[in-house]
Amino acid sequence: MSTPETITAPAPVRTAQHRRYLMCRPEHFTVSYTINPWMEPAKPTDTTKAVAQWQKLYDLYIQLGHEVELIESLADYPDMVYTANGGFVIGGRAYVPKFRFTERAGEAPAFADWFRANGYDTTLPEEVNEGEGDFLLVGDVILAGTGFRSTGDSHREVGEIFGREVISLNLVDPRFYHLDTALTVLDPVQGVENGGPGRANIAYLPGAFDDASRAILEERFPDAILVSDEDGSVFGLNSASDGYNVIISPRAVGFEAQLRERGYNPITVDLSELLLGGGGIKCCTLELRAAEEEQA
């Protein structure tokens, strides 16, 4: 008796979406203090190498047809390269961060000034939040992380500012102190009519969240890519996606294979020097969503 052939469904066809990002050249990058488990001031850092690695990410975004705006790097703030923490932008409105640690507090006015100068409806926060480090837009829902940096009260505040449903997720592993280190949005645009999939999907590291948060993610995103701790621990999930091209760490080999199986096009960029400060690809990339991009 012959064994029936296994029929494998073809991977979905993915469409790259034009994106606009804010970045900051790491001209003053160094690790001189410790505010996360990745930062060890005793380890030497190479600013020239950091700039060269960052430049490859910048050049790739341009090559893929995306727009990249730059904010000036301030000498006293070596972590300013991690622009994802510099705000949260939907529909031309920018919610400014309020950093937990004094070492980064001075970045917030610089980001607020940049948003105002570039025509964004700029809202100053009352609650501690670290921008797109802990707030990620998936379709019409905001996923919001807490546990280490942004406070739970900021989840209420961001929901009121943008008029969106906010899903709070509790981070429990200090290595993954921001939501964007443990979860990545694979589809920045939702809706076939907008050129995206019917439902935006994510990838995440289950072990970074508490039981209640994992249950929420399983219910909301049953088709999510579950990434291994091996890939998560090299910041594999600190990635940027345009809906087809997903920029990831070259060391996240398992995640790379998972993305290909789902029809995405993983592209690797090594930001190992910037990982010494506890940041990766997504940390260096803030989404700038204009008013016309707002999805109801």
BAFI-3210 file (N, C-alpha, C; in Angstrom, 3 decimals, decimal comma, padded with zeros to 6 digits):
// residues 296
n [1|2|3|4|5|6|7|8|9|10|11|12|13|14|15|16|17|18|19|20|21|22|23|24|25|26|27|28|29|30|31|32|33|34|35|36|37|38|39|40|41|42|43|44|45|46|47|48|49|50|51|52|53|54|55|56|57|58|59|60|61|62|63|64|65|66|67|68|69|70|71|72|73|74|75|76|77|78|79|80|81|82|83|84|85|86|87|88|89|90|91|92|93|94|95|96|97|98|99|100|101|102|103|104|105|106|107|108|109|110|111|112|113|114|115|116|117|118|119|120|121|122|123|124|125|126|127|128|129|130|131|132|133|134|135|136|137|138|139|140|141|142|143|144|145|146|147|148|149|150|151|152|153|154|155|156|157|158|159|160|161|162|163|164|165|166|167|168|169|170|171|172|173|174|175|176|177|178|179|180|181|182|183|184|185|186|187|188|189|190|191|192|193|194|195|196|197|198|199|200|201|202|203|204|205|206|207|208|209|210|211|212|213|214|215|216|217|218|219|220|221|222|223|224|225|226|227|228|229|230|231|232|233|234|235|236|237|238|239|240|241|242|243|244|245|246|247|248|249|250|251|252|253|254|255|256|257|258|259|260|261|262|263|264|265|266|267|268|269|270|271|272|273|274|275|276|277|278|279|280|281|282|283|284|285|286|287|288|289|290|291|292|293|294|295|296]
n.u [000,847|000,643|002,109|000,294|000,854|002,260|000,787|001,902|000,932|001,252|003,379|002,034|001,629|003,522|003,517|005,595|005,534|005,614|007,596|008,250|010,838|012,461|015,737|018,939|022,209|024,872|026,958|028,049|028,086|028,536|029,174|028,642|027,306|024,942|021,849|020,399|020,495|022,304|024,251|027,558|029,826|032,548|033,315|034,928|033,846|033,335|033,048|033,318|032,937|030,309|028,959|029,492|028,157|025,523|025,168|024,920|022,403|020,834|021,408|020,305|017,551|017,068|017,747|015,685|013,644|012,457|011,735|013,956|014,293|016,418|017,507|019,393|022,363|023,059|025,746|025,813|024,147|024,403|022,688|020,866|020,775|018,974|016,275|013,668|012,709|012,091|009,549|006,044|004,183|001,253|-000,914|000,051|000,295|002,338|003,422|005,262|008,198|008,721|011,308|012,388|014,875|017,278|019,521|018,719|016,803|017,105|016,853|014,197|013,115|014,510|013,504|010,819|011,053|011,944|009,733|007,776|008,979|008,797|006,181|004,397|001,576|002,117|002,267|002,854|003,872|002,327|002,812|005,292|006,904|008,377|008,165|008,058|009,485|008,021|005,429|003,555|002,052|-000,443|-002,311|-005,323|-004,880|-003,123|-000,323|001,014|003,789|004,884|006,528|009,261|010,154|008,173|005,258|002,199|000,179|000,770|-000,260|-002,984|-002,927|-001,805|-003,791|-005,933|-004,958|-004,664|-007,050|-007,454|-007,786|-005,986|-003,727|-002,424|000,715|002,753|006,106|008,631|011,244|014,336|016,220|014,749|013,588|012,122|009,147|009,637|011,882|011,109|009,008|007,839|006,313|005,016|003,494|003,029|000,915|-002,536|-005,253|-006,738|-007,623|-005,859|-003,542|-002,309|-002,240|-005,282|-005,356|-003,136|-000,001|002,218|005,455|006,847|008,537|007,761|008,646|009,353|007,207|004,604|002,297|-000,393|-000,191|000,869|-001,307|-003,129|-001,823|-001,790|-004,497|-005,246|-003,474|-003,312|-001,875|000,693|004,290|006,258|009,097|012,305|014,135|016,817|017,078|015,798|017,486|019,602|018,668|016,919|014,243|014,128|013,430|012,714|010,000|008,619|006,411|007,042|009,895|011,967|014,013|016,611|018,669|021,769|022,372|020,077|019,126|017,186|014,781|014,985|014,583|011,951|010,590|010,956|009,467|006,927|006,612|007,869|010,665|013,556|016,224|019,514|021,222|024,037|024,230|025,967|027,685|026,054|024,380|025,726|024,867|022,372|020,544|019,008|018,087|015,326|015,264|016,730|015,051|012,373|008,981|007,338|004,293|002,183|-000,672|-002,378|-001,904|-003,201|-005,030|-008,270]
n.v [-001,195|002,129|005,118|008,032|011,147|014,021|017,101|020,281|023,438|026,368|029,146|032,252|035,082|037,882|041,451|044,196|047,164|050,676|052,464|054,900|056,141|057,150|057,827|057,820|058,731|056,954|058,680|059,338|057,061|054,916|052,822|053,763|053,565|051,555|050,416|048,327|044,690|044,104|046,002|046,659|048,530|048,020|046,603|047,256|049,642|050,338|053,088|053,862|051,454|050,955|053,043|052,313|049,831|050,646|052,312|050,503|049,443|051,741|052,297|050,023|050,335|052,565|051,457|049,610|051,257|052,826|055,751|057,689|059,664|061,859|062,475|064,757|063,664|063,855|064,826|064,175|062,047|058,957|056,839|057,706|056,811|054,764|055,193|054,227|054,399|057,006|057,983|057,548|057,099|057,717|058,307|060,911|062,049|062,480|060,856|061,666|060,390|059,569|059,046|056,321|056,244|058,594|058,940|058,943|060,854|063,440|063,103|063,212|065,957|066,667|064,922|065,714|068,340|067,790|066,441|068,490|070,407|069,112|068,990|067,365|066,556|067,054|065,386|065,725|063,536|062,378|060,119|057,568|056,363|054,608|055,065|053,616|051,486|050,098|050,257|048,928|048,949|046,946|046,209|047,616|047,813|048,539|047,074|046,890|047,068|046,316|046,265|046,595|049,094|051,133|052,293|050,842|052,786|054,367|052,925|053,314|056,048|056,190|054,905|056,668|058,914|058,091|056,877|054,112|050,523|049,077|046,568|045,191|043,847|041,835|041,910|039,657|038,782|040,110|040,487|041,087|043,827|045,771|045,822|045,598|044,037|041,490|040,911|041,180|043,088|041,784|042,560|045,635|046,921|046,469|044,721|043,822|045,645|047,677|046,724|044,934|041,935|040,174|040,041|041,373|040,028|038,667|037,967|036,321|035,882|033,441|032,922|035,393|036,604|036,818|034,275|035,060|037,027|035,559|033,900|035,751|036,569|034,152|033,789|036,093|036,120|033,554|032,466|033,317|033,557|031,599|032,182|030,812|030,677|030,721|032,166|034,502|035,469|036,573|038,913|038,504|039,090|041,794|043,406|044,754|045,156|045,412|044,207|042,395|042,252|041,428|042,659|041,294|039,970|038,411|036,199|034,962|032,338|030,318|031,758|033,089|030,985|030,304|032,608|032,538|030,278|031,266|033,000|035,448|037,693|037,394|039,532|039,946|041,976|042,995|044,232|044,094|045,659|047,692|046,176|045,911|047,994|047,219|047,258|046,802|046,204|047,083|048,791|050,901|052,115|054,092|054,148|056,341|057,333|058,784|061,042|060,217|057,533|056,341|053,681|052,647]
n.w [000,000|-000,937|000,393|001,084|-000,594|000,947|001,044|000,828|001,754|-000,221|000,642|001,793|-000,411|000,027|000,491|000,083|001,956|001,651|003,878|006,487|008,403|011,488|012,383|014,117|013,851|015,353|016,528|018,956|020,406|023,156|026,009|029,055|031,387|033,281|032,489|031,678|031,370|029,346|029,174|029,877|031,225|031,532|029,333|026,286|023,814|020,341|018,652|015,977|014,643|015,419|014,094|011,434|011,232|011,770|009,571|007,493|007,990|007,656|004,926|003,757|004,240|002,585|000,119|-000,126|-000,704|001,227|003,265|005,193|007,948|009,850|013,175|015,085|016,650|020,049|022,120|024,868|025,178|024,646|024,078|022,280|019,726|019,726|018,516|018,513|021,046|021,250|020,861|019,926|017,133|015,411|012,745|012,200|014,681|017,509|020,363|023,032|024,738|028,253|030,006|032,081|033,348|034,540|032,993|030,371|030,193|029,127|026,407|025,646|025,356|023,026|021,081|021,172|020,213|017,626|016,508|016,595|014,923|012,549|011,900|013,326|015,357|018,510|021,571|024,959|027,595|030,661|032,025|032,747|029,960|027,209|024,478|021,208|021,974|023,849|022,872|020,323|017,173|015,900|013,304|014,127|016,784|019,810|021,116|024,296|026,362|029,707|032,931|033,183|032,090|030,703|032,393|033,728|033,815|031,659|029,599|029,710|029,164|026,530|025,123|025,403|024,090|021,416|020,868|020,692|021,092|023,715|024,472|027,240|028,094|030,088|030,799|031,858|031,901|032,491|030,464|028,293|028,242|027,038|025,049|022,305|022,139|022,454|020,842|017,546|014,963|012,136|009,979|008,912|007,762|007,625|006,121|003,115|001,283|001,703|000,758|002,385|004,493|005,465|008,196|010,447|011,501|014,056|015,562|018,365|021,566|023,680|026,362|027,398|028,523|031,055|032,313|031,921|029,942|027,846|027,324|026,341|023,993|022,591|022,146|020,702|018,537|016,953|014,854|015,106|014,843|016,824|018,542|019,312|022,457|021,973|019,578|020,362|022,359|021,017|020,199|018,093|017,695|017,759|015,394|012,091|009,898|006,617|005,747|003,831|003,450|006,108|008,473|010,213|012,902|012,034|013,512|014,291|013,287|013,290|013,420|011,013|009,178|009,861|009,059|006,269|005,646|005,982|003,925|004,031|003,485|004,847|005,772|006,703|009,078|010,763|013,918|016,076|017,650|018,623|020,133|022,468|023,945|024,486|022,397|019,137|015,726|015,501|017,698|016,746|014,990|014,377|013,667|011,504|011,160|008,954|008,758|006,682|006,606|008,653|009,998|010,313]
ca.u [000,000|001,483|001,881|-000,204|001,774|001,940|000,627|002,270|000,312|002,252|003,457|001,285|002,365|003,654|003,723|006,363|004,851|006,509|007,652|009,023|011,482|013,354|016,945|019,941|023,552|025,478|028,258|028,546|027,748|029,443|028,455|029,302|026,464|024,177|020,407|019,796|021,460|023,257|025,254|028,683|030,798|033,922|033,595|035,187|032,969|033,994|032,064|033,466|032,276|028,868|028,481|029,555|027,065|024,293|025,080|024,430|020,958|020,296|021,525|019,361|016,219|017,012|017,763|014,370|012,683|011,841|012,246|014,574|014,600|017,466|017,544|020,786|022,901|023,559|026,953|025,615|023,136|024,881|021,621|019,913|020,704|017,811|015,183|012,358|012,286|011,906|008,161|005,105|003,549|000,141|-001,774|000,612|000,384|003,491|003,377|006,661|008,525|009,162|012,205|012,464|016,190|017,751|020,566|018,120|015,710|017,349|016,518|012,781|012,895|015,057|012,536|009,637|011,381|012,001|008,360|007,123|009,604|008,440|004,751|003,584|000,757|002,989|001,656|003,790|003,282|002,336|003,236|006,560|006,789|009,571|007,827|007,818|010,121|006,972|004,140|003,615|000,758|-000,738|-003,635|-005,915|-004,686|-001,802|000,237|001,767|004,581|005,201|007,275|010,614|010,321|006,906|004,342|000,852|-000,624|001,017|-001,118|-004,232|-002,665|-001,626|-005,099|-006,745|-004,387|-004,875|-008,384|-007,296|-007,723|-004,635|-003,573|-001,256|001,498|003,717|007,415|009,142|012,661|015,027|016,943|013,796|013,049|011,164|008,323|010,202|012,963|010,507|007,877|007,962|005,138|005,423|002,681|002,759|-000,340|-003,566|-006,409|-006,471|-007,875|-004,681|-002,378|-001,751|-003,048|-006,546|-005,092|-001,705|000,532|003,394|006,319|007,215|009,252|006,818|009,244|009,568|005,953|003,980|001,296|-001,597|000,116|000,989|-002,661|-003,706|-001,188|-002,245|-005,879|-005,324|-002,611|-003,115|-000,943|001,970|005,524|006,838|010,543|013,025|014,963|018,127|017,004|015,431|018,603|020,518|017,838|016,308|012,923|014,267|013,492|011,837|009,372|007,762|005,349|007,693|011,284|012,090|015,426|016,859|020,051|022,279|022,509|018,751|018,989|015,908|013,763|015,131|013,913|010,509|010,075|010,907|008,344|005,685|006,572|008,598|012,025|014,467|017,503|020,279|022,120|024,734|024,385|026,550|028,268|024,964|023,810|026,427|024,048|021,048|019,648|019,215|017,540|014,112|015,595|017,291|014,083|011,072|007,994|006,683|003,044|001,525|-002,123|-003,071|-001,676|-003,960|-005,973|-009,363]
ca.v [000,000|003,318|006,192|009,222|012,280|015,152|018,326|021,457|024,651|027,389|030,286|033,413|036,115|039,067|042,695|045,209|048,440|051,828|052,909|056,106|055,889|058,123|057,197|058,725|058,175|056,779|059,361|059,439|055,803|054,242|052,272|054,361|053,301|050,310|050,519|047,056|043,610|043,992|047,063|046,423|049,593|047,509|046,111|048,384|049,824|050,920|053,997|053,806|050,222|051,149|053,891|051,548|048,853|051,424|052,817|049,405|049,381|052,933|052,108|048,986|050,942|053,391|050,522|048,984|052,267|053,510|057,077|057,741|060,975|061,784|063,424|065,005|062,930|064,761|064,254|063,689|060,986|057,899|055,907|058,366|055,988|053,881|056,142|053,624|054,856|058,445|058,385|056,607|057,954|057,188|059,308|062,248|062,486|061,902|060,760|061,810|059,532|060,057|057,929|055,887|056,523|059,969|058,947|059,160|061,832|064,595|062,821|063,478|067,275|066,700|064,260|066,575|069,450|067,270|066,191|069,780|071,041|068,364|069,082|066,373|066,950|066,492|065,281|065,425|062,537|062,495|058,828|057,020|055,487|054,661|055,105|052,389|050,365|049,351|050,359|048,444|048,971|045,759|046,493|048,769|047,588|048,848|046,172|047,732|046,306|046,884|045,333|047,087|050,504|051,873|051,910|050,478|053,987|054,885|052,173|054,083|057,333|056,029|054,551|057,889|059,827|057,611|056,325|052,714|049,463|048,789|045,258|045,230|042,614|041,949|041,316|039,109|038,446|041,400|040,612|041,630|044,879|046,496|044,924|045,374|043,050|040,157|040,777|042,009|043,179|041,327|043,209|047,005|047,351|045,433|044,896|043,564|046,899|048,528|046,035|044,038|040,742|040,434|040,216|041,547|038,979|038,988|036,896|036,682|034,931|033,137|032,973|036,765|037,113|036,015|033,326|035,769|037,698|034,510|033,465|036,807|036,504|032,927|033,997|037,165|035,853|032,099|032,093|033,986|032,767|031,477|032,182|030,128|031,507|030,833|033,285|035,700|035,944|037,340|040,029|038,168|039,701|043,243|043,409|045,688|044,518|046,229|043,330|041,356|042,205|041,497|042,862|040,572|039,653|037,239|035,056|034,374|031,449|029,623|032,738|033,318|029,875|030,427|033,690|032,069|029,339|032,048|033,850|036,701|037,713|037,884|040,118|040,077|043,105|042,791|045,406|043,528|046,700|048,391|045,251|046,144|048,952|046,642|047,625|046,160|046,801|047,825|049,874|052,004|052,409|054,570|054,293|057,638|057,079|060,036|061,047|059,464|056,097|055,831|052,638|052,533]
ca.w [000,000|-001,068|001,357|000,391|-000,628|001,803|000,271|001,612|001,225|-000,554|001,549|001,289|-001,127|000,873|-000,240|000,800|002,113|001,807|005,272|006,798|009,686|012,104|012,898|014,681|013,667|016,694|016,537|020,336|021,078|024,074|027,159|030,222|032,548|033,146|032,748|031,282|031,576|028,235|029,261|030,774|030,936|031,510|027,987|025,381|022,663|019,182|018,054|014,518|014,205|015,615|013,003|010,192|011,246|011,656|008,194|006,646|008,188|006,979|003,473|003,349|004,185|001,371|-001,011|-000,210|-001,120|002,355|003,605|006,511|008,499|010,869|014,277|015,448|017,797|021,081|022,716|026,236|025,202|023,752|023,725|021,384|018,512|019,843|018,280|018,773|022,372|021,186|020,666|019,315|016,135|014,615|012,131|012,274|016,084|018,199|021,826|023,427|025,876|029,560|030,307|033,482|033,925|034,321|031,965|029,046|030,299|028,272|025,014|025,378|024,749|021,669|020,211|021,103|019,310|016,249|016,057|016,358|013,757|011,345|011,651|014,033|016,507|019,543|022,897|026,039|028,480|032,120|032,570|032,273|028,793|026,378|023,069|020,456|022,649|024,547|022,185|018,944|016,503|015,093|012,782|014,805|018,223|020,352|022,113|025,221|027,319|031,013|033,781|033,418|031,720|030,670|033,466|033,321|033,608|030,315|028,679|029,691|028,521|025,086|024,576|025,353|023,092|020,047|020,705|020,254|022,103|024,180|025,101|028,119|028,167|031,170|030,538|033,117|031,769|032,386|029,190|027,330|029,101|026,199|024,240|020,970|022,185|022,602|019,927|016,351|014,096|010,802|008,953|009,348|007,159|007,703|005,247|001,699|000,568|001,895|000,219|003,387|004,757|006,136|009,618|010,709|012,365|014,855|016,061|019,739|022,412|024,764|027,687|027,864|029,074|032,107|031,809|031,470|028,676|026,809|026,988|025,499|022,677|021,924|021,717|019,709|017,379|016,924|013,790|015,331|014,844|018,165|018,354|020,382|023,321|021,317|018,632|021,102|023,164|020,170|019,746|016,817|017,571|017,631|013,940|011,394|008,741|005,761|005,279|003,029|003,913|007,564|008,770|011,455|013,271|011,317|014,423|014,547|012,123|013,348|013,066|009,570|008,491|010,113|008,218|004,879|005,532|005,959|002,739|004,222|002,954|005,888|005,374|007,939|009,301|012,029|014,782|017,297|018,495|019,294|021,107|023,728|024,675|024,696|021,307|017,847|014,515|015,792|018,625|015,963|013,935|014,835|012,589|011,375|010,430|008,618|008,960|005,636|006,781|009,804|009,643|011,282]
c.u [000,888|001,103|001,399|000,795|001,284|001,891|000,899|001,668|001,391|002,218|002,675|002,193|002,363|003,957|004,499|005,604|005,875|006,439|008,482|009,541|012,257|014,529|017,897|021,315|024,274|026,870|028,875|028,275|028,897|028,578|029,187|028,488|025,676|022,723|019,652|020,869|022,517|024,420|026,305|029,764|032,247|034,313|033,839|034,177|033,726|032,970|032,124|032,780|030,760|028,272|028,450|028,435|025,722|024,078|024,559|022,921|020,286|020,285|020,539|017,946|016,052|016,938|016,396|013,268|011,989|012,454|012,830|014,881|015,650|017,258|018,998|021,179|023,510|024,667|026,728|024,673|023,497|023,807|020,607|019,782|019,466|016,531|013,802|011,811|011,916|010,492|007,325|004,213|002,470|-000,629|-001,273|000,665|001,526|003,319|004,825|006,969|008,788|009,998|012,260|013,785|016,662|018,795|020,005|017,078|015,872|017,066|015,101|012,535|013,404|014,103|011,277|009,873|011,396|010,589|007,654|007,655|009,199|006,934|003,876|002,788|001,390|002,348|002,714|003,118|003,230|002,940|004,576|006,297|008,037|009,233|007,591|008,657|009,073|005,596|004,302|002,210|000,613|-002,167|-004,187|-005,758|-003,262|-001,425|001,177|002,472|004,780|005,959|008,659|010,762|008,985|005,965|002,966|-000,037|-000,406|000,173|-002,483|-004,038|-002,548|-002,950|-005,988|-006,255|-004,740|-006,259|-008,375|-007,432|-006,269|-004,633|-002,286|-000,605|002,608|004,995|008,032|010,628|013,432|015,858|016,067|012,964|012,092|010,382|008,969|011,434|012,420|009,365|008,101|006,685|005,571|004,698|002,318|001,465|-001,319|-004,717|-006,039|-006,646|-006,715|-003,410|-001,724|-002,592|-004,349|-006,375|-003,588|-001,227|001,801|004,274|006,716|007,920|008,371|007,400|009,486|008,357|005,434|002,847|000,067|-001,366|000,263|-000,388|-003,346|-003,135|-001,644|-003,660|-005,973|-004,576|-002,302|-002,117|000,422|003,137|006,083|008,339|011,226|013,821|016,340|018,147|016,634|016,609|019,687|019,776|017,231|014,968|012,977|014,508|012,533|011,304|008,559|006,609|005,845|009,140|011,321|013,579|015,709|018,357|020,527|022,413|021,181|018,378|017,667|014,761|013,799|014,396|012,393|009,885|009,949|009,727|007,014|005,616|007,224|010,013|012,976|015,778|018,278|021,186|022,731|024,892|024,993|027,133|027,180|024,240|024,500|025,689|022,635|020,054|020,006|018,522|016,307|014,380|016,080|016,303|012,739|010,154|007,362|005,437|002,314|000,008|-002,841|-002,890|-002,544|-005,026|-007,057|-009,626]
c.v [001,253|004,368|007,436|010,372|013,380|016,421|019,514|022,697|025,680|028,531|031,457|034,384|037,378|040,293|043,683|046,527|049,556|052,325|054,182|055,959|057,105|057,373|058,277|058,071|058,103|057,397|059,443|058,154|055,307|053,629|052,731|054,181|052,026|050,557|049,314|045,970|043,472|044,956|046,752|047,448|049,122|046,963|047,293|048,437|050,574|051,789|053,947|052,573|050,342|051,972|053,110|050,514|049,547|051,887|051,745|049,256|050,552|052,738|051,066|049,553|051,780|052,506|049,872|049,984|053,002|054,902|057,030|059,190|060,803|062,859|063,550|064,231|063,914|064,093|063,631|062,491|059,866|056,917|056,507|057,634|055,100|054,722|055,549|054,084|056,336|058,915|057,256|057,442|057,196|058,371|060,729|062,829|061,745|061,992|060,671|060,909|060,310|058,925|057,613|056,320|057,928|060,037|059,242|060,285|063,009|064,355|063,286|064,872|067,361|066,039|065,113|067,734|068,980|067,042|067,506|070,429|070,372|068,185|068,052|067,031|066,284|066,556|064,900|064,483|062,978|061,243|058,378|056,065|055,647|054,378|053,746|051,227|049,482|049,437|049,929|048,393|047,726|045,915|047,740|048,695|047,962|047,769|046,998|046,882|047,060|045,832|045,842|048,583|051,250|051,365|051,553|051,680|054,585|054,148|052,855|055,370|057,186|055,660|055,766|058,828|059,397|057,010|054,895|051,754|049,192|047,438|045,269|043,850|042,801|041,181|040,860|038,740|039,745|041,573|041,292|042,691|045,807|045,488|044,618|044,482|041,625|039,904|041,699|041,954|042,846|042,064|044,623|047,573|046,192|045,768|044,720|044,839|047,876|047,903|045,072|042,790|041,109|040,680|040,297|040,502|039,457|037,754|037,297|035,535|034,610|033,325|034,362|037,322|036,233|035,172|034,035|036,441|036,692|034,040|034,480|036,725|035,275|033,094|034,996|036,836|034,358|031,634|032,748|033,017|032,776|031,260|031,539|031,107|031,715|032,016|034,586|036,308|036,641|038,519|039,777|038,838|041,221|043,558|044,429|045,016|045,528|045,409|042,225|041,180|042,373|041,552|042,273|040,400|038,416|036,001|034,370|033,427|030,687|030,522|033,021|032,235|029,959|031,505|033,244|031,129|030,070|033,015|035,210|036,562|038,252|038,391|040,385|041,311|042,938|044,115|044,983|044,594|047,437|047,488|045,397|047,177|048,456|047,011|046,915|046,930|047,653|048,990|051,118|052,570|052,814|054,768|055,683|057,446|058,392|059,905|060,198|057,962|055,504|054,844|052,535|051,087]
c.w [000,000|-000,021|000,624|000,470|000,324|000,966|001,180|000,972|000,905|000,438|000,960|000,537|-000,271|000,019|000,620|000,798|002,290|003,250|005,396|008,227|010,174|012,716|013,418|014,560|015,016|016,818|017,925|021,112|021,949|025,167|028,416|031,495|032,279|033,495|032,183|031,369|030,483|028,379|030,319|030,465|030,877|030,138|027,048|024,237|021,578|018,442|016,528|013,950|014,329|014,482|011,696|010,115|011,071|010,216|007,243|006,773|007,479|005,467|002,966|003,265|002,911|000,130|-001,214|-000,558|000,002|002,551|005,012|006,868|009,601|011,933|014,711|016,700|018,796|021,885|024,087|026,331|024,222|023,321|022,744|020,052|018,528|019,728|018,511|020,121|022,382|020,952|020,111|018,411|015,372|014,049|012,247|013,672|016,766|019,710|022,291|024,623|027,158|030,142|031,796|034,120|033,565|033,208|030,569|029,038|029,339|026,795|024,675|024,793|023,315|020,684|020,063|020,140|017,859|015,708|015,725|015,083|012,454|011,173|012,327|015,163|017,722|020,924|023,928|027,032|029,928|032,740|031,969|031,112|027,944|024,913|022,441|020,974|023,312|023,899|020,726|018,369|015,636|014,578|013,435|016,318|018,621|021,365|022,987|026,264|028,624|031,820|034,118|033,141|031,767|031,757|032,910|033,063|032,221|029,281|028,579|028,897|027,001|024,411|024,428|024,254|021,673|019,809|020,196|021,426|022,429|024,885|025,922|028,213|029,189|030,851|031,859|033,077|031,566|031,126|028,140|028,046|028,359|025,378|022,901|020,966|022,197|021,628|018,739|015,534|012,682|009,690|009,398|008,780|007,207|006,762|003,789|000,886|000,693|001,346|001,193|003,550|005,457|007,616|009,844|011,711|013,071|015,022|017,474|020,444|023,618|026,158|028,235|028,603|030,208|031,506|031,234|030,118|027,544|026,370|026,073|024,088|021,893|021,381|020,576|018,416|017,291|015,861|013,949|015,207|016,264|018,013|019,562|021,226|022,700|020,354|019,336|021,831|022,354|019,536|018,367|016,595|017,520|016,159|013,362|010,130|007,945|005,186|004,377|003,482|005,432|007,892|010,151|011,708|012,511|012,204|014,722|013,406|012,128|012,936|011,567|008,776|008,660|009,227|006,764|004,663|005,418|004,779|002,893|003,665|004,019|005,293|006,652|007,924|010,691|012,770|016,122|018,215|019,279|020,286|022,460|024,582|024,916|023,615|020,014|016,739|014,809|016,733|017,879|014,949|014,528|013,637|012,641|010,512|010,212|008,764|007,935|005,762|007,880|009,340|010,720|011,609]
res [m|s|t|p|e|t|i|t|a|p|a|p|v|r|t|a|q|h|r|r|y|l|m|c|r|p|e|h|f|t|v|s|y|t|i|n|p|w|m|e|p|a|k|p|t|d|t|t|k|a|v|a|q|w|q|k|l|y|d|l|y|i|q|l|g|h|e|v|e|l|i|e|s|l|a|d|y|p|d|m|v|y|t|a|n|g|g|f|v|i|g|g|r|a|y|v|p|k|f|r|f|t|e|r|a|g|e|a|p|a|f|a|d|w|f|r|a|n|g|y|d|t|t|l|p|e|e|v|n|e|g|e|g|d|f|l|l|v|g|d|v|i|l|a|g|t|g|f|r|s|t|g|d|s|h|r|e|v|g|e|i|f|g|r|e|v|i|s|l|n|l|v|d|p|r|f|y|h|l|d|t|a|l|t|v|l|d|p|v|q|g|v|e|n|g|g|p|g|r|a|n|i|a|y|l|p|g|a|f|d|d|a|s|r|a|i|l|e|e|r|f|p|d|a|i|l|v|s|d|e|d|g|s|v|f|g|l|n|s|a|s|d|g|y|n|v|i|i|s|p|r|a|v|g|f|e|a|q|l|r|e|r|g|y|n|p|i|t|v|d|l|s|e|l|l|l|g|g|g|g|i|k|c|c|t|l|e|l|r|a|a|e|e|e|q|a]
***
